[in-house]
């Protein structure tokens, strides 16, 4: 599976229509795992109404609530739980719920810790595999959405090969490359972890721009159901507003944005 960090060209996708085989689409149980290392307090470019800059954690909280509200608008039977990642993962709110108020309370309770040093994902995978068995017994599937913020600490894991009972997505916020960090190395390790554990197609997005808008846009792509996904290399949404189709340019001078249906 080819995955590239932003700004690096990948192989062009094969032309043709993407089709899904007939299958039952299961409701999702989604675990948000939020990195609470001190790097989650790095300031973004956005500011609040009081002029105070948003941190990565502030923006992640907003992105999670955007995701939860949108996901429940699509299907009110999806459920959410919350974990945090310091040196290892731990539950923040273990009970799965479809209640928005419950999600808001869990998000409000998130706070950063001191610098954690290492990041071991093994316990996160154990928690997810345990919950995945319970989800499967209820004809549901489980997904982990990891929001990671460390620019120089490569996540580790000791997880058996071919033990894939859940799907993992990753949203990676990082500093720009420099002498004190190595986001490409970290990104590659996150890709390896995602592909190591994912039952269905897992997606990974990253941003070193410090833009909350980029984070929100990428989180919207992660709304896609793992059982209905094409390969990430073939994802061409959201469409840039500047790229209009020839047909749109000739439609009586009206602005039009091509829409990709899935």
C-alpha positions in Angstrom: 0.0 0.0 0.0 1.6 3.3 -1.1 1.2 6.2 1.3 3.0 9.5 1.1 3.4 12.5 3.3 1.9 15.8 2.1 3.9 17.4 -0.7 5.3 14.1 -2.0 3.8 12.8 -5.2 2.6 9.2 -5.2 1.7 6.9 -8.0 -1.3 7.8 -10.1 -4.4 5.8 -9.5 -5.7 3.4 -12.0 -8.6 4.8 -14.1 -11.9 3.0 -13.7 -15.0 2.8 -11.6 -14.8 1.8 -8.0 -17.3 -0.8 -7.1 -18.2 -2.5 -3.8 -19.1 -6.2 -3.5 -22.5 -6.9 -1.9 -22.1 -7.2 1.8 -23.9 -6.2 5.0 -22.6 -2.9 6.3 -22.2 -3.1 10.1 -22.7 -0.3 12.6 -19.4 1.0 14.1 -17.9 1.2 17.5 -15.2 3.8 17.4 -12.4 4.4 19.9 -10.8 7.8 19.8 -7.3 7.6 21.1 -5.9 11.0 21.8 -2.2 11.7 22.3 -1.9 13.8 25.5 1.9 14.2 25.4 3.1 17.8 26.0 3.4 18.2 22.2 -0.4 18.3 22.1 0.0 21.8 23.6 1.9 23.2 20.6 0.0 26.2 19.3 -1.9 26.1 16.0 -2.3 29.1 13.6 -6.0 29.5 14.6 -7.1 31.7 17.6 -10.2 31.7 19.7 -12.7 34.5 20.2 -10.5 35.8 23.1 -7.4 36.0 20.8 -5.7 33.0 22.5 -4.1 30.6 20.1 -5.7 27.1 19.8 -3.4 24.3 20.8 -3.3 21.0 18.9 -5.4 19.5 21.7 -8.0 22.3 21.4 -8.3 21.7 17.7 -8.5 17.9 18.2 -11.3 18.3 20.7 -13.2 20.4 18.1 -12.5 17.9 15.3 -13.8 15.0 17.4 -17.0 16.8 18.2 -17.4 17.6 14.5 -16.8 14.0 13.7 -19.3 12.6 16.3 -22.1 15.0 15.3 -21.6 14.3 11.6 -21.3 10.5 12.0 -24.5 10.3 14.1 -26.3 12.4 11.4 -25.3 9.7 8.9 -26.3 6.8 11.3 -27.5 7.4 14.9 -26.5 3.8 15.8 -22.7 4.3 15.7 -21.1 4.4 19.2 -18.0 6.1 20.6 -15.5 5.5 23.4 -12.4 7.4 24.4 -8.8 6.5 25.3 -5.6 8.6 25.8 -2.0 7.9 24.9 0.9 8.9 27.1 3.7 6.3 27.4 1.0 3.8 26.8 -2.8 3.8 26.2 -5.4 3.9 28.9 -9.2 4.3 29.0 -10.6 7.8 29.3 -14.2 6.7 28.9 -14.6 3.0 28.3 -18.4 2.8 27.8 -19.5 3.1 24.2 -22.3 5.6 23.7 -24.2 7.3 20.9 -25.0 10.2 23.2 -23.5 13.6 22.0 -23.7 15.1 25.5 -21.6 12.1 26.8 -19.1 12.6 24.1 -18.9 16.3 24.9 -18.3 15.6 28.5 -15.5 13.1 27.7 -13.8 15.6 25.3 -14.0 18.4 27.9 -12.2 16.1 30.4 -9.2 15.7 28.1 -5.9 17.3 29.3 -2.3 17.1 28.4 0.4 15.5 30.5 4.1 16.1 30.8 6.4 14.8 28.1 5.9 11.1 27.8 9.0 10.0 26.0 8.1 6.7 24.4 4.8 5.8 22.8 3.9 2.1 23.0 0.7 1.2 21.1 0.6 -2.4 22.3 -1.9 -1.9 25.1 -4.1 0.2 22.7 -4.2 -2.8 20.4 -5.0 -5.1 23.3 -7.9 -2.9 24.4 -9.2 -2.6 20.8 -9.0 -6.4 20.1 -10.9 -7.1 23.4 -13.6 -4.6 22.5 -13.7 -5.9 18.9 -14.7 -9.3 20.0 -17.6 -7.8 21.9 -18.5 -5.6 19.0 -18.5 -8.6 16.6 -20.8 -10.6 18.9 -23.3 -7.7 18.4 -22.8 -7.7 14.6 -20.8 -4.5 14.8 -17.3 -3.6 13.8 -14.6 -1.7 15.7 -12.4 1.1 14.6 -9.6 3.0 16.4 -9.0 6.6 15.4 -5.6 7.6 16.7 -4.7 11.3 16.9 -1.0 11.6 17.3 1.1 14.7 18.0 4.8 13.8 18.4 7.3 14.9 15.8 10.3 12.9 16.9 9.0 9.9 18.9 8.3 6.9 16.8 5.5 4.8 18.2 6.3 1.2 19.0 4.2 -1.9 19.3 4.6 -5.6 19.9 1.5 -7.1 18.2 1.2 -10.5 16.5 1.3 -10.6 12.7 -2.0 -11.3 11.0 -4.1 -10.7 14.2 -6.5 -8.2 12.6 -9.9 -7.8 14.3 -10.3 -4.0 14.0 -9.4 -1.2 11.7 -7.2 1.8 12.6 -7.1 5.3 11.2 -4.5 7.9 12.1 -4.5 11.7 12.2 -1.0 12.9 12.6 -0.2 16.5 13.6 3.5 17.4 13.6 6.1 20.1 13.4 7.9 20.8 10.2 11.1 18.7 9.7 14.1 20.0 11.4 17.3 19.0 13.2 15.3 18.1 16.4 12.5 16.1 14.8 11.9 13.5 12.2 8.1 13.5 11.2 8.7 11.4 8.1 10.2 8.5 10.3 7.3 8.8 12.7 4.8 8.9 9.8 6.3 5.7 8.3 6.1 4.0 11.7 2.4 5.0 12.0 1.7 3.6 8.5 3.4 0.3 9.4 1.3 0.1 12.6 -1.9 0.9 10.7 -1.3 -1.8 8.1 -0.2 -4.3 10.7 -3.5 -4.3 12.6 -6.2 -3.1 10.2 -9.0 -5.5 9.2 -10.4 -3.2 6.5 -8.8 -0.2 4.7 -7.3 2.2 7.3 -6.6 5.8 6.3 -3.8 8.0 7.6 -3.6 11.8 7.2 -1.0 14.2 8.4 -0.4 17.9 8.6 2.5 20.1 9.6 0.8 23.3 8.7 -0.7 24.1 12.1 -4.1 24.6 10.4 -7.2 23.6 12.2 -9.1 23.8 8.9 -6.8 21.1 7.4 -7.5 18.9 10.4 -11.3 19.3 10.1 -11.2 18.6 6.4 -9.2 15.4 6.9 -11.4 14.3 9.7 -14.4 14.6 7.4 -12.8 12.1 5.1 -12.4 9.7 8.0 -16.2 9.7 8.3 -16.1 7.1 5.5 -17.1 3.6 6.7 -14.2 1.1 6.6 -16.3 -1.5 4.7 -17.1 1.1 2.0 -13.7 2.5 1.3 -11.5 2.4 -1.7 -7.7 2.4 -1.4 -6.4 5.7 0.1 -4.3 6.2 -3.0 -7.6 6.5 -5.0 -9.2 9.0 -2.6 -9.7 12.3 -4.5 -11.9 14.2 -2.0 -12.3 16.9 -0.9 -12.0 18.6 -4.3 -9.9 21.8 -4.4 -12.1 24.7 -5.1 -9.7 26.0 -7.7 -9.9 22.8 -9.8 -13.1 23.1 -11.8 -14.0 20.7 -14.6 -14.2 22.0 -18.2 -17.9 21.5 -18.1 -18.2 23.7 -15.0 -16.2 26.5 -16.6 -18.7 26.7 -19.5 -21.9 26.6 -17.5 -23.1 30.1 -18.1 -20.2 31.5 -16.0 -21.6 30.0 -12.8 -19.2 28.8 -10.2 -19.5 25.0 -9.8 -17.5 22.5 -7.8 -17.3 18.9 -9.1 -18.7 16.4 -6.6 -17.4 12.9 -6.3 -20.0 10.4 -5.2 -19.0 7.2 -3.3 
